[in-house]
Amino acid sequence: MSTDKARGLVIIPAYNEEGAIVDTVKNIKENAPTFDIIVINDCSTDGTKDLLEKNDIDHINLPMNLGIGGAVQTGYIYAEENWYDIAVQMDGDGQHDAAYLDEMLNRMKKENADMVIGSRFIENEGFQSSGLRRAGIGFFTRWIRMLTHQTVTDPTSGMRMVNRRVIEFFAEYYPKDYPEPETVVSLLKHGYSITEVPVQMLARTTGESSISMRKSVYYMLKVSIACLIASWSADLSGGKRK
């Protein structure tokens, strides 16, 4: 599939992002105007829904809170059903800069990659997250390398671009919560290619992360086990692509 005239969609999962969602969409429209946008409103309890309607932003309102995995998969199902060639996942809190999308698309084309991840840790510039979270990210980088024999420097990054093959894969299979490291393992073990480009991210200025300090231990255990299961599952299936 040539990326020269590819139809691109930005998927933005949003839960209680009234403080940032309008500026997030504005950033995409200004810096990546060729991409369509769909916001997946994950049953927000604040003014997110009203702002999306007031500003005429294309969105899907989920009838119940599905969590990050369910919201993102909704976006991939939408991309599959509407025949998009490229899909980009970006957070609704304004941490990701759409100015990098052209570079990510160029890298996808140059390397014929299935997924391109925006990584904070190639050039180590911009917002680097807390020390505790950086340690956790480093752990997942080593764990994924052990399982797949490939290195991904920012496996928890929510800024990702995928091609049509991965859109179809994710529309059928996507983890429920904390999905980023698990999907990296699943893609690599099924023979898909992943590359990274250096990006700078911004610190969240409004709202709060879905991963609180008290959830950190659960997060590490759950995701580590989920990555292991994803690796075993791929091995049992022979690592066949769709």
CYANA upper distance limits for C-alpha pairs under 8 A (distance plus 0.5 A):
  2 SER  CA      6 ALA  CA      7.28
  2 SER  CA    109 LYS  CA      7.98
  3 THR  CA     85 ASP  CA      8.46
  3 THR  CA    105 LEU  CA      8.03
  3 THR  CA    109 LYS  CA      6.64
  6 ALA  CA     84 TYR  CA      8.09
  6 ALA  CA     85 ASP  CA      5.97
  6 ALA  CA     86 ILE  CA      7.13
  7 ARG  CA     35 PHE  CA      7.69
  7 ARG  CA     84 TYR  CA      5.69
  7 ARG  CA     85 ASP  CA      5.71
  7 ARG  CA     86 ILE  CA      6.63
  8 GLY  CA     34 THR  CA      7.73
  8 GLY  CA     35 PHE  CA      5.34
  8 GLY  CA     36 ASP  CA      6.71
  8 GLY  CA     84 TYR  CA      6.40
  8 GLY  CA     85 ASP  CA      6.60
  8 GLY  CA     86 ILE  CA      5.04
  8 GLY  CA     87 ALA  CA      6.16
  8 GLY  CA     88 VAL  CA      8.08
  9 LEU  CA     35 PHE  CA      5.75
  9 LEU  CA     36 ASP  CA      5.15
  9 LEU  CA     37 ILE  CA      6.06
  9 LEU  CA     38 ILE  CA      7.74
  9 LEU  CA     79 ALA  CA      7.48
  9 LEU  CA     84 TYR  CA      7.16
  9 LEU  CA     86 ILE  CA      6.78
  9 LEU  CA     87 ALA  CA      5.30
  9 LEU  CA     88 VAL  CA      6.65
 10 VAL  CA     35 PHE  CA      6.96
 10 VAL  CA     36 ASP  CA      6.60
 10 VAL  CA     37 ILE  CA      5.26
 10 VAL  CA     38 ILE  CA      6.77
 10 VAL  CA     87 ALA  CA      6.30
 10 VAL  CA     88 VAL  CA      5.10
 10 VAL  CA     89 GLN  CA      6.41
 10 VAL  CA     90 MET  CA      7.39
 11 ILE  CA     37 ILE  CA      6.76
 11 ILE  CA     38 ILE  CA      5.77
 11 ILE  CA     39 VAL  CA      6.53
 11 ILE  CA     40 ILE  CA      7.80
 11 ILE  CA     72 VAL  CA      7.58
 11 ILE  CA     75 GLY  CA      6.14
 11 ILE  CA     76 TYR  CA      8.20
 11 ILE  CA     87 ALA  CA      7.45
 11 ILE  CA     88 VAL  CA      6.36
 11 ILE  CA     89 GLN  CA      5.38
 11 ILE  CA     90 MET  CA      6.76
 12 ILE  CA     37 ILE  CA      8.15
 12 ILE  CA     38 ILE  CA      6.81
 12 ILE  CA     39 VAL  CA      5.15
 12 ILE  CA     40 ILE  CA      6.50
 12 ILE  CA     72 VAL  CA      7.99
 12 ILE  CA     75 GLY  CA      8.32
 12 ILE  CA     89 GLN  CA      6.63
 12 ILE  CA     90 MET  CA      5.80
 12 ILE  CA     91 ASP  CA      6.15
 12 ILE  CA     92 GLY  CA      6.16
 13 PRO  CA     39 VAL  CA      6.41
 13 PRO  CA     40 ILE  CA      5.26
 13 PRO  CA     41 ASN  CA      6.88
 13 PRO  CA     42 ASP  CA      7.45
 13 PRO  CA     68 ILE  CA      7.27
 13 PRO  CA     71 ALA  CA      6.13
 13 PRO  CA     72 VAL  CA      6.34
 13 PRO  CA     75 GLY  CA      8.44
 13 PRO  CA     90 MET  CA      8.06
 13 PRO  CA     91 ASP  CA      6.83
 13 PRO  CA     92 GLY  CA      6.73
 14 ALA  CA     21 ILE  CA      8.19
 14 ALA  CA     39 VAL  CA      7.22
 14 ALA  CA     40 ILE  CA      6.37
 14 ALA  CA     41 ASN  CA      5.52
 14 ALA  CA     42 ASP  CA      6.38
 14 ALA  CA     44 SER  CA      8.01
 14 ALA  CA     48 THR  CA      8.46
 14 ALA  CA     71 ALA  CA      8.46
 14 ALA  CA     91 ASP  CA      7.85
 14 ALA  CA     92 GLY  CA      5.87
 15 TYR  CA     41 ASN  CA      6.64
 15 TYR  CA     42 ASP  CA      5.72
 15 TYR  CA     43 CYS  CA      7.29
 15 TYR  CA     44 SER  CA      5.40
 15 TYR  CA     45 THR  CA      8.40
 15 TYR  CA     48 THR  CA      8.17
 16 ASN  CA     44 SER  CA      5.39
 16 ASN  CA     45 THR  CA      6.74
 16 ASN  CA     46 ASP  CA      5.92
 16 ASN  CA     47 GLY  CA      7.79
 16 ASN  CA     48 THR  CA      6.46
 16 ASN  CA    207 GLY  CA      7.47
 17 GLU  CA     21 ILE  CA      6.03
 17 GLU  CA     44 SER  CA      8.47
 17 GLU  CA     46 ASP  CA      8.31
 17 GLU  CA     48 THR  CA      6.38
 17 GLU  CA     92 GLY  CA      6.88
 17 GLU  CA     93 ASP  CA      6.74
 17 GLU  CA    206 THR  CA      8.04
 17 GLU  CA    207 GLY  CA      6.82
 18 GLU  CA     22 VAL  CA      8.09
 18 GLU  CA     46 ASP  CA      7.22
 18 GLU  CA     47 GLY  CA      6.01
 18 GLU  CA     48 THR  CA      4.96
 18 GLU  CA     51 LEU  CA      7.51
 19 GLY  CA     93 ASP  CA      8.36
 19 GLY  CA    206 THR  CA      6.22
 19 GLY  CA    207 GLY  CA      7.63
 20 ALA  CA     24 THR  CA      6.56
 20 ALA  CA     92 GLY  CA      7.20
 20 ALA  CA     93 ASP  CA      5.76
 20 ALA  CA     94 GLY  CA      6.43
 20 ALA  CA    206 THR  CA      7.21
 21 ILE  CA     25 VAL  CA      6.77
 21 ILE  CA     48 THR  CA      7.89
 21 ILE  CA     92 GLY  CA      5.91
 21 ILE  CA     93 ASP  CA      6.89
 21 ILE  CA     94 GLY  CA      7.72
 22 VAL  CA     26 LYS  CA      6.67
 22 VAL  CA     51 LEU  CA      7.84
 22 VAL  CA     52 LEU  CA      8.06
 22 VAL  CA     55 ASN  CA      8.23
 23 ASP  CA     27 ASN  CA      6.58
 23 ASP  CA     94 GLY  CA      7.59
 24 THR  CA     28 ILE  CA      7.08
 24 THR  CA     92 GLY  CA      6.71
 24 THR  CA     93 ASP  CA      7.45
 24 THR  CA     94 GLY  CA      5.57
 25 VAL  CA     29 LYS  CA      6.77
 25 VAL  CA     37 ILE  CA      8.19
 26 LYS  CA     30 GLU  CA      6.63
 27 ASN  CA     31 ASN  CA      6.49
 27 ASN  CA     32 ALA  CA      8.46
 27 ASN  CA     97 ASP  CA      7.57
 27 ASN  CA     98 ALA  CA      6.81
 28 ILE  CA     32 ALA  CA      5.67
 28 ILE  CA     33 PRO  CA      7.20
 28 ILE  CA     35 PHE  CA      8.40
 28 ILE  CA     97 ASP  CA      8.18
 28 ILE  CA     98 ALA  CA      5.64
 28 ILE  CA     99 ALA  CA      8.18
 29 LYS  CA     33 PRO  CA      5.19
 29 LYS  CA     35 PHE  CA      8.28
 31 ASN  CA     98 ALA  CA      6.15
 31 ASN  CA     99 ALA  CA      5.50
 32 ALA  CA     98 ALA  CA      6.62
 32 ALA  CA     99 ALA  CA      7.17
 32 ALA  CA    101 LEU  CA      7.23
 32 ALA  CA    102 ASP  CA      7.88
 37 ILE  CA     57 ILE  CA      8.43
 37 ILE  CA     58 ASP  CA      7.11
 38 ILE  CA     57 ILE  CA      8.18
 38 ILE  CA     58 ASP  CA      5.79
 38 ILE  CA     59 HIS  CA      5.60
 38 ILE  CA     60 ILE  CA      7.81
 38 ILE  CA     75 GLY  CA      7.70
 39 VAL  CA     57 ILE  CA      8.12
 39 VAL  CA     58 ASP  CA      6.91
 39 VAL  CA     59 HIS  CA      4.94
 39 VAL  CA     60 ILE  CA      6.84
 39 VAL  CA     75 GLY  CA      8.44
 40 ILE  CA     59 HIS  CA      6.20
 40 ILE  CA     60 ILE  CA      5.49
 40 ILE  CA     61 ASN  CA      6.79
 40 ILE  CA     62 LEU  CA      7.69
 40 ILE  CA     71 ALA  CA      6.42
 40 ILE  CA     72 VAL  CA      7.89
 40 ILE  CA     74 THR  CA      7.82
 40 ILE  CA     75 GLY  CA      7.20
 41 ASN  CA     48 THR  CA      7.96
 41 ASN  CA     49 LYS  CA      7.34
 41 ASN  CA     59 HIS  CA      7.32
 41 ASN  CA     60 ILE  CA      6.46
 41 ASN  CA     61 ASN  CA      5.37
 41 ASN  CA     62 LEU  CA      6.58
 41 ASN  CA     71 ALA  CA      8.10
 42 ASP  CA     61 ASN  CA      7.05
 42 ASP  CA     62 LEU  CA      5.84
 42 ASP  CA     63 PRO  CA      8.38
 42 ASP  CA     64 MET  CA      7.43
 42 ASP  CA     65 ASN  CA      5.68
 42 ASP  CA     66 LEU  CA      6.98
 42 ASP  CA     67 GLY  CA      7.49
 42 ASP  CA     71 ALA  CA      6.62
 43 CYS  CA     61 ASN  CA      6.99
 43 CYS  CA     62 LEU  CA      5.97
 43 CYS  CA     63 PRO  CA      6.68
 43 CYS  CA     64 MET  CA      5.92
 43 CYS  CA     65 ASN  CA      5.56
 44 SER  CA     48 THR  CA      6.86
 44 SER  CA     49 LYS  CA      7.51
 44 SER  CA     65 ASN  CA      8.22
 47 GLY  CA     51 LEU  CA      6.74
 48 THR  CA     52 LEU  CA      6.75
 49 LYS  CA     53 GLU  CA      6.86
 49 LYS  CA     61 ASN  CA      8.08
 50 ASP  CA     54 LYS  CA      6.44
 51 LEU  CA     55 ASN  CA      6.46
 52 LEU  CA     56 ASP  CA      6.52
 52 LEU  CA     57 ILE  CA      5.55
 52 LEU  CA     58 ASP  CA      7.86
 52 LEU  CA     59 HIS  CA      7.57
 53 GLU  CA     57 ILE  CA      6.82
 62 LEU  CA     66 LEU  CA      8.29
 62 LEU  CA     71 ALA  CA      8.43
 66 LEU  CA     70 GLY  CA      5.41
 66 LEU  CA     71 ALA  CA      6.62
 66 LEU  CA    176 LYS  CA      8.36
 67 GLY  CA     71 ALA  CA      6.66
 67 GLY  CA    176 LYS  CA      7.41
 67 GLY  CA    177 ASP  CA      6.85
 68 ILE  CA     72 VAL  CA      6.55
 68 ILE  CA    176 LYS  CA      7.54
 68 ILE  CA    177 ASP  CA      6.34
 68 ILE  CA    178 TYR  CA      7.70
 68 ILE  CA    179 PRO  CA      8.37
 69 GLY  CA     73 GLN  CA      6.55
 69 GLY  CA    174 TYR  CA      6.97
 69 GLY  CA    175 PRO  CA      6.10
 69 GLY  CA    176 LYS  CA      4.80
 69 GLY  CA    177 ASP  CA      5.45
 69 GLY  CA    178 TYR  CA      7.51
 69 GLY  CA    179 PRO  CA      6.60
 70 GLY  CA     74 THR  CA      6.62
 70 GLY  CA    174 TYR  CA      8.18
 70 GLY  CA    175 PRO  CA      8.26
 70 GLY  CA    176 LYS  CA      6.27
 70 GLY  CA    177 ASP  CA      8.27
 71 ALA  CA     75 GLY  CA      7.14
 72 VAL  CA     76 TYR  CA      7.00
 72 VAL  CA     89 GLN  CA      8.12
 73 GLN  CA     77 ILE  CA      6.61
 73 GLN  CA    170 PHE  CA      7.01
 73 GLN  CA    171 ALA  CA      6.36
 73 GLN  CA    173 TYR  CA      8.47
 73 GLN  CA    174 TYR  CA      6.62
 74 THR  CA     78 TYR  CA      6.70
 74 THR  CA    171 ALA  CA      8.04
 75 GLY  CA     79 ALA  CA      6.67
 76 TYR  CA     80 GLU  CA      6.58
 76 TYR  CA     87 ALA  CA      7.97
 76 TYR  CA    167 ILE  CA      6.26
 76 TYR  CA    168 GLU  CA      8.10
 76 TYR  CA    170 PHE  CA      6.84
 76 TYR  CA    171 ALA  CA      5.62
 77 ILE  CA     81 GLU  CA      6.60
 77 ILE  CA    167 ILE  CA      8.22
 77 ILE  CA    168 GLU  CA      8.30
 77 ILE  CA    170 PHE  CA      8.33
 77 ILE  CA    171 ALA  CA      5.18
 77 ILE  CA    172 GLU  CA      8.39
 78 TYR  CA     82 ASN  CA      6.57
 79 ALA  CA     83 TRP  CA      6.57
 79 ALA  CA     84 TYR  CA      5.75
 79 ALA  CA     87 ALA  CA      7.44
 79 ALA  CA    167 ILE  CA      7.51
 80 GLU  CA     84 TYR  CA      6.77
 80 GLU  CA    164 ARG  CA      8.27
 80 GLU  CA    167 ILE  CA      6.69
 80 GLU  CA    168 GLU  CA      6.59
 80 GLU  CA    171 ALA  CA      7.40
 84 TYR  CA    164 ARG  CA      7.52
 85 ASP  CA    163 ASN  CA      6.39
 85 ASP  CA    164 ARG  CA      5.29
 86 ILE  CA    161 MET  CA      7.49
 86 ILE  CA    162 VAL  CA      6.27
 86 ILE  CA    163 ASN  CA      5.21
 86 ILE  CA    164 ARG  CA      6.41
 86 ILE  CA    167 ILE  CA      8.18
 87 ALA  CA    161 MET  CA      6.20
 87 ALA  CA    162 VAL  CA      5.93
 87 ALA  CA    163 ASN  CA      7.06
 87 ALA  CA    164 ARG  CA      8.26
 87 ALA  CA    167 ILE  CA      7.43
 88 VAL  CA    159 MET  CA      7.67
 88 VAL  CA    160 ARG  CA      5.98
 88 VAL  CA    161 MET  CA      4.76
 88 VAL  CA    162 VAL  CA      6.90
 89 GLN  CA    158 GLY  CA      6.98
 89 GLN  CA    159 MET  CA      5.98
 89 GLN  CA    160 ARG  CA      5.70
 89 GLN  CA    161 MET  CA      6.96
 90 MET  CA     96 HIS  CA      6.88
 90 MET  CA    158 GLY  CA      6.56
 90 MET  CA    159 MET  CA      5.48
 90 MET  CA    160 ARG  CA      7.56
 91 ASP  CA     95 GLN  CA      7.33
 91 ASP  CA     96 HIS  CA      7.10
 91 ASP  CA    158 GLY  CA      6.94
 91 ASP  CA    159 MET  CA      7.67
 93 ASP  CA    204 ARG  CA      6.71
 93 ASP  CA    205 THR  CA      8.21
 93 ASP  CA    206 THR  CA      7.55
 93 ASP  CA    207 GLY  CA      8.01
 94 GLY  CA    202 LEU  CA      7.76
 94 GLY  CA    204 ARG  CA      7.31
 95 GLN  CA    201 MET  CA      5.84
 95 GLN  CA    202 LEU  CA      5.01
 95 GLN  CA    203 ALA  CA      6.46
 95 GLN  CA    204 ARG  CA      6.44
 96 HIS  CA    159 MET  CA      7.23
 96 HIS  CA    200 GLN  CA      8.39
 96 HIS  CA    201 MET  CA      6.02
 96 HIS  CA    202 LEU  CA      7.28
 97 ASP  CA    200 GLN  CA      8.27
 97 ASP  CA    201 MET  CA      7.42
100 TYR  CA    104 MET  CA      6.74
100 TYR  CA    199 VAL  CA      7.50
101 LEU  CA    105 LEU  CA      6.55
102 ASP  CA    106 ASN  CA      6.61
103 GLU  CA    107 ARG  CA      6.66
103 GLU  CA    197 VAL  CA      8.31
104 MET  CA    108 MET  CA      6.68
104 MET  CA    116 VAL  CA      6.72
104 MET  CA    117 ILE  CA      8.33
104 MET  CA    118 GLY  CA      8.15
104 MET  CA    161 MET  CA      7.64
104 MET  CA    197 VAL  CA      7.15
105 LEU  CA    109 LYS  CA      6.76
105 LEU  CA    161 MET  CA      8.19
106 ASN  CA    110 LYS  CA      6.52
107 ARG  CA    111 GLU  CA      6.47
107 ARG  CA    112 ASN  CA      8.33
107 ARG  CA    113 ALA  CA      8.10
107 ARG  CA    116 VAL  CA      7.96
107 ARG  CA    197 VAL  CA      8.25
108 MET  CA    112 ASN  CA      5.83
108 MET  CA    113 ALA  CA      5.32
108 MET  CA    114 ASP  CA      7.55
108 MET  CA    115 MET  CA      7.71
108 MET  CA    116 VAL  CA      6.87
108 MET  CA    195 THR  CA      8.46
109 LYS  CA    113 ALA  CA      7.49
113 ALA  CA    163 ASN  CA      8.48
113 ALA  CA    192 TYR  CA      8.32
113 ALA  CA    193 SER  CA      5.78
113 ALA  CA    194 ILE  CA      6.40
113 ALA  CA    195 THR  CA      7.07
114 ASP  CA    162 VAL  CA      6.11
114 ASP  CA    163 ASN  CA      5.94
114 ASP  CA    165 ARG  CA      7.80
114 ASP  CA    166 VAL  CA      7.12
114 ASP  CA    192 TYR  CA      6.45
114 ASP  CA    193 SER  CA      5.69
114 ASP  CA    194 ILE  CA      6.50
115 MET  CA    160 ARG  CA      7.34
115 MET  CA    161 MET  CA      6.02
115 MET  CA    162 VAL  CA      4.88
115 MET  CA    163 ASN  CA      7.18
115 MET  CA    166 VAL  CA      8.09
115 MET  CA    192 TYR  CA      8.39
115 MET  CA    193 SER  CA      6.99
115 MET  CA    194 ILE  CA      5.28
115 MET  CA    195 THR  CA      6.93
116 VAL  CA    160 ARG  CA      6.23
116 VAL  CA    161 MET  CA      5.58
116 VAL  CA    162 VAL  CA      6.97
116 VAL  CA    194 ILE  CA      6.35
116 VAL  CA    195 THR  CA      5.51
116 VAL  CA    196 GLU  CA      5.78
116 VAL  CA    197 VAL  CA      7.60
117 ILE  CA    154 ASP  CA      8.16
117 ILE  CA    157 SER  CA      7.50
117 ILE  CA    159 MET  CA      6.58
117 ILE  CA    160 ARG  CA      5.10
117 ILE  CA    161 MET  CA      6.98
117 ILE  CA    194 ILE  CA      7.97
117 ILE  CA    195 THR  CA      6.87
117 ILE  CA    196 GLU  CA      5.12
117 ILE  CA    197 VAL  CA      6.85
118 GLY  CA    154 ASP  CA      8.24
118 GLY  CA    157 SER  CA      7.24
118 GLY  CA    159 MET  CA      5.91
118 GLY  CA    160 ARG  CA      6.72
118 GLY  CA    196 GLU  CA      6.33
118 GLY  CA    197 VAL  CA      5.74
118 GLY  CA    198 PRO  CA      6.42
118 GLY  CA    199 VAL  CA      6.01
119 SER  CA    153 THR  CA      7.22
119 SER  CA    154 ASP  CA      5.65
119 SER  CA    157 SER  CA      7.11
119 SER  CA    196 GLU  CA      6.60
119 SER  CA    197 VAL  CA      6.39
119 SER  CA    198 PRO  CA      5.50
119 SER  CA    199 VAL  CA      6.07
119 SER  CA    200 GLN  CA      8.37
120 ARG  CA    124 ASN  CA      6.23
120 ARG  CA    125 GLU  CA      7.21
120 ARG  CA    126 GLY  CA      7.87
120 ARG  CA    127 PHE  CA      8.19
120 ARG  CA    128 GLN  CA      7.01
120 ARG  CA    154 ASP  CA      7.10
120 ARG  CA    157 SER  CA      8.49
120 ARG  CA    198 PRO  CA      6.61
120 ARG  CA    199 VAL  CA      6.05
120 ARG  CA    200 GLN  CA      6.43
120 ARG  CA    201 MET  CA      7.38
121 PHE  CA    125 GLU  CA      8.04
121 PHE  CA    128 GLN  CA      8.23
121 PHE  CA    153 THR  CA      6.59
121 PHE  CA    154 ASP  CA      6.88
121 PHE  CA    198 PRO  CA      7.67
122 ILE  CA    153 THR  CA      7.51
122 ILE  CA    197 VAL  CA      8.10
122 ILE  CA    198 PRO  CA      5.93
123 GLU  CA    198 PRO  CA      6.67
123 GLU  CA    199 VAL  CA      8.45
124 ASN  CA    128 GLN  CA      7.57
125 GLU  CA    199 VAL  CA      8.20
125 GLU  CA    200 GLN  CA      6.28
126 GLY  CA    199 VAL  CA      8.46
126 GLY  CA    200 GLN  CA      5.08
126 GLY  CA    201 MET  CA      6.02
126 GLY  CA    202 LEU  CA      7.05
127 PHE  CA    200 GLN  CA      7.18
127 PHE  CA    201 MET  CA      5.79
127 PHE  CA    202 LEU  CA      5.74
127 PHE  CA    203 ALA  CA      6.26
128 GLN  CA    134 ARG  CA      7.88
128 GLN  CA    201 MET  CA      8.13
129 SER  CA    133 ARG  CA      6.82
129 SER  CA    134 ARG  CA      6.90
129 SER  CA    203 ALA  CA      8.10
130 SER  CA    134 ARG  CA      6.66
131 GLY  CA    135 ALA  CA      6.74
132 LEU  CA    136 GLY  CA      6.90
133 ARG  CA    137 ILE  CA      6.61
134 ARG  CA    138 GLY  CA      6.60
135 ALA  CA    139 PHE  CA      6.76
136 GLY  CA    140 PHE  CA      6.89
136 GLY  CA    220 MET  CA      7.92
137 ILE  CA    141 THR  CA      6.71
137 ILE  CA    154 ASP  CA      7.25
137 ILE  CA    155 PRO  CA      7.42
137 ILE  CA    156 THR  CA      7.14
138 GLY  CA    142 ARG  CA      6.88
138 GLY  CA    153 THR  CA      8.19
139 PHE  CA    143 TRP  CA      6.58
140 PHE  CA    144 ILE  CA      6.37
140 PHE  CA    155 PRO  CA      7.37
140 PHE  CA    181 PRO  CA      7.59
140 PHE  CA    224 SER  CA      8.11
141 THR  CA    145 ARG  CA      6.66
141 THR  CA    151 THR  CA      7.02
141 THR  CA    152 VAL  CA      6.37
141 THR  CA    153 THR  CA      6.43
141 THR  CA    154 ASP  CA      7.59
141 THR  CA    155 PRO  CA      6.91
142 ARG  CA    146 MET  CA      6.69
142 ARG  CA    151 THR  CA      8.16
143 TRP  CA    147 LEU  CA      6.82
143 TRP  CA    224 SER  CA      8.18
144 ILE  CA    148 THR  CA      6.35
144 ILE  CA    149 HIS  CA      7.90
144 ILE  CA    150 GLN  CA      7.65
144 ILE  CA    151 THR  CA      7.61
144 ILE  CA    152 VAL  CA      8.08
144 ILE  CA    181 PRO  CA      8.24
144 ILE  CA    185 VAL  CA      6.90
144 ILE  CA    227 CYS  CA      8.17
145 ARG  CA    149 HIS  CA      5.09
145 ARG  CA    150 GLN  CA      5.38
145 ARG  CA    151 THR  CA      5.76
145 ARG  CA    152 VAL  CA      8.09
146 MET  CA    150 GLN  CA      8.38
147 LEU  CA    185 VAL  CA      8.01
147 LEU  CA    228 LEU  CA      7.84
147 LEU  CA    231 SER  CA      7.19
148 THR  CA    185 VAL  CA      7.31
148 THR  CA    188 LEU  CA      7.13
148 THR  CA    189 LYS  CA      6.89
148 THR  CA    231 SER  CA      8.29
152 VAL  CA    195 THR  CA      8.31
152 VAL  CA    196 GLU  CA      8.03
153 THR  CA    196 GLU  CA      8.48
155 PRO  CA    180 GLU  CA      6.83
155 PRO  CA    181 PRO  CA      5.66
155 PRO  CA    184 VAL  CA      7.35
156 THR  CA    180 GLU  CA      5.70
156 THR  CA    181 PRO  CA      6.22
157 SER  CA    180 GLU  CA      7.46
158 GLY  CA    180 GLU  CA      7.43
162 VAL  CA    166 VAL  CA      6.35
162 VAL  CA    167 ILE  CA      7.14
163 ASN  CA    167 ILE  CA      6.75
164 ARG  CA    168 GLU  CA      6.80
165 ARG  CA    169 PHE  CA      6.84
165 ARG  CA    242 LYS  CA      8.17
166 VAL  CA    170 PHE  CA      6.45
167 ILE  CA    171 ALA  CA      6.50
168 GLU  CA    172 GLU  CA      7.03
169 PHE  CA    173 TYR  CA      6.58
169 PHE  CA    242 LYS  CA      7.27
170 PHE  CA    174 TYR  CA      5.79
174 TYR  CA    179 PRO  CA      7.70
174 TYR  CA    183 THR  CA      7.76
175 PRO  CA    179 PRO  CA      5.66
175 PRO  CA    182 GLU  CA      7.88
175 PRO  CA    183 THR  CA      7.94
178 TYR  CA    182 GLU  CA      8.45
178 TYR  CA    219 TYR  CA      7.85
178 TYR  CA    223 VAL  CA      7.39
179 PRO  CA    183 THR  CA      6.50
179 PRO  CA    223 VAL  CA      8.38
180 GLU  CA    184 VAL  CA      6.89
181 PRO  CA    185 VAL  CA      6.94
181 PRO  CA    223 VAL  CA      7.66
181 PRO  CA    227 CYS  CA      7.39
182 GLU  CA    186 SER  CA      6.69
182 GLU  CA    223 VAL  CA      7.24
182 GLU  CA    226 ALA  CA      6.68
182 GLU  CA    227 CYS  CA      5.23
182 GLU  CA    230 ALA  CA      7.21
183 THR  CA    187 LEU  CA      6.51
184 VAL  CA    188 LEU  CA      6.68
185 VAL  CA    189 LYS  CA      6.48
185 VAL  CA    227 CYS  CA      6.64
185 VAL  CA    230 ALA  CA      7.11
185 VAL  CA    231 SER  CA      6.86
186 SER  CA    190 HIS  CA      6.63
186 SER  CA    227 CYS  CA      8.17
186 SER  CA    230 ALA  CA      6.00
186 SER  CA    231 SER  CA      6.83
186 SER  CA    234 ALA  CA      7.32
187 LEU  CA    191 GLY  CA      6.92
187 LEU  CA    192 TYR  CA      5.69
187 LEU  CA    193 SER  CA      7.92
188 LEU  CA    192 TYR  CA      5.74
188 LEU  CA    193 SER  CA      6.86
188 LEU  CA    194 ILE  CA      7.76
189 LYS  CA    231 SER  CA      6.78
189 LYS  CA    234 ALA  CA      6.31
189 LYS  CA    235 ASP  CA      7.82
189 LYS  CA    239 GLY  CA      6.30
190 HIS  CA    234 ALA  CA      6.58
190 HIS  CA    238 GLY  CA      8.44
190 HIS  CA    239 GLY  CA      4.64
190 HIS  CA    240 LYS  CA      6.07
190 HIS  CA    241 ARG  CA      6.11
191 GLY  CA    239 GLY  CA      6.97
191 GLY  CA    240 LYS  CA      7.77
191 GLY  CA    241 ARG  CA      7.22
192 TYR  CA    241 ARG  CA      8.21
204 ARG  CA    208 GLU  CA      8.16
211 ILE  CA    215 LYS  CA      6.46
211 ILE  CA    216 SER  CA      7.18
211 ILE  CA    219 TYR  CA      8.23
212 SER  CA    216 SER  CA      7.00
215 LYS  CA    219 TYR  CA      6.44
216 SER  CA    220 MET  CA      6.69
217 VAL  CA    221 LEU  CA      6.80
218 TYR  CA    222 LYS  CA      6.30
219 TYR  CA    223 VAL  CA      6.36
220 MET  CA    224 SER  CA      6.45
221 LEU  CA    225 ILE  CA      6.70
222 LYS  CA    226 ALA  CA      6.54
223 VAL  CA    227 CYS  CA      6.49
224 SER  CA    228 LEU  CA      6.87
225 ILE  CA    229 ILE  CA      6.70
226 ALA  CA    230 ALA  CA      6.56
227 CYS  CA    231 SER  CA      6.66
228 LEU  CA    232 TRP  CA      6.75
229 ILE  CA    233 SER  CA      6.44
230 ALA  CA    234 ALA  CA      6.70
231 SER  CA    235 ASP  CA      6.78
232 TRP  CA    236 LEU  CA      6.66
233 SER  CA    237 SER  CA      6.79
234 ALA  CA    238 GLY  CA      6.62
234 ALA  CA    239 GLY  CA      5.25
234 ALA  CA    240 LYS  CA      8.10
235 ASP  CA    239 GLY  CA      6.14
